[in-house]
Amino acid sequence: MNQDVVCFSHLRWNSVFQRPQHLIKRCAQQRRVYYVEEPIFDSGRQAYATLDVVDGGVRVVVPHLPDSDRGRTPVLRALLDTVIARERIRPGILWYYTPMALAFSDHLNASIVVYDCMDELSNFAGAPRELHDAEAALLKRAAVVFTGGRSLFESKRHLHSNIHMFPSSVDSEHFASARLPGIVEPADQARIPRTRVGFFGVLDERLDRELLAGVAALRPQWHLILLGPVAKIDPASLPSGPNIHYLGQKTYAELPRYLAGWDVAMLPFARNEATRYISPTKTPEYLAGGKPVVSTSIADVVVPYNILGLVRIADTPRDFVLAVEAALGENSEERQRSADRLLATMSWDTTWQAMWAHIEALREKDTPECSITSSLERASQVPWRPNASPPAVETRS
């Protein structure tokens, strides 16, 4: 019988579709997967968890805690044990994207612990002070570590004996649909004049707002289009103007239709601690969609994409404008042939198969697995509010 996978993530499943969603959906084709999100704080008086089965069969668990609940580790542990008991989960593999989840899951005695380190989260705005210590503890416990890019691998490789680099991959077929003739453009973008320079992703502290403002001012006849949610920054701090358009968050399925209507795709990332180790998934997605790309000098974009002549690099508004103008005049057929050769080697399917091969090697070892019985006992015995029932789990599909 297949053991189940319990994944702990700092990213909401229904937010921007990126690395965890690509990999965990593929994992769910082989076994049951429970994707545990960070808690939501609301006005309720009692903690509870929801469980939704989403497209692809992934079971998404969302803890809900009262606003006033500050001692949340015991509460989250109780919710986790309740879900394990009621779902009769056999957690043979614990898969972490956030080290902070170790605080309420370190009692689970799974056969294999995986740490997929997709970002240097401690460099992000609002990172918990405890994150460094939590990651150190997770690295000690993990049987295998994956990193989301080359620069992140170089910074972590000395911390673990079984660490492997898996940079951002791509669903080429999905984004190549942007190249199909007759693709229907979304109404909110169709009204925007050409020339269009576009971006999709989270709008947060990694966005170079001064660069965007400078490019918009230097080329008022161009139109900058940004898709995605605003996070951790004041929306009022985003540059504004008649040629800057924020169209909000779009679904993963919608992105090729927007990409099809751009003349150039951009990666206007600031050069700061939050972007020091990023490996943007949108780089190969833009290329698969057939668009020339201009980026700031992000290390994992420079190598390999700029080195291979697939992405132009510029860090100042004036240089960025010149790079976009060069991209507009390039030989797109020659670039696309080179891009397609690279993209053929970096599909999410290939990445997942390579990751799973490392896990299969570990599965041959005889290590203890989590006991369902012990989880049932913990669910009934864990300290809770006096005279209150164990935490509720609301199951939906």
Secondary structure, DSSP 8 states (H G I E B T S, - for coil): ---EEEEE-SS-TTSS--HHHHHHHHHTTTS-EEEE---EEES-SS-EEEEEE-TTS-EEEEEEEETT---HHHHHHHHHHHHHHHHT--EEEEEES-GGGHHHHTT---SEEEEEE-S-GGGSTT--TTHHHHHHHHHHH-SEEEESSHHHHHHHGGG-SSEEE----B-HHHHHGGGSTT----HHHHTS-SSEEEEES-BSTTB-HHHHHHHHHH-TTSEEEEES-B-SS-GGGS---TTEEEEE---TTTHHHHHTT-SEEEE-B--SGGGTT---THHHHHHHTT--EEE---HHHIIIIITTTSEEE--SHHHHHHHHHHHHTS-HHHHHHHHHHHHTT-BHHHHHHHHHHHHHHHHTS------HHHHHHHHHHS--STT----EEEEE-
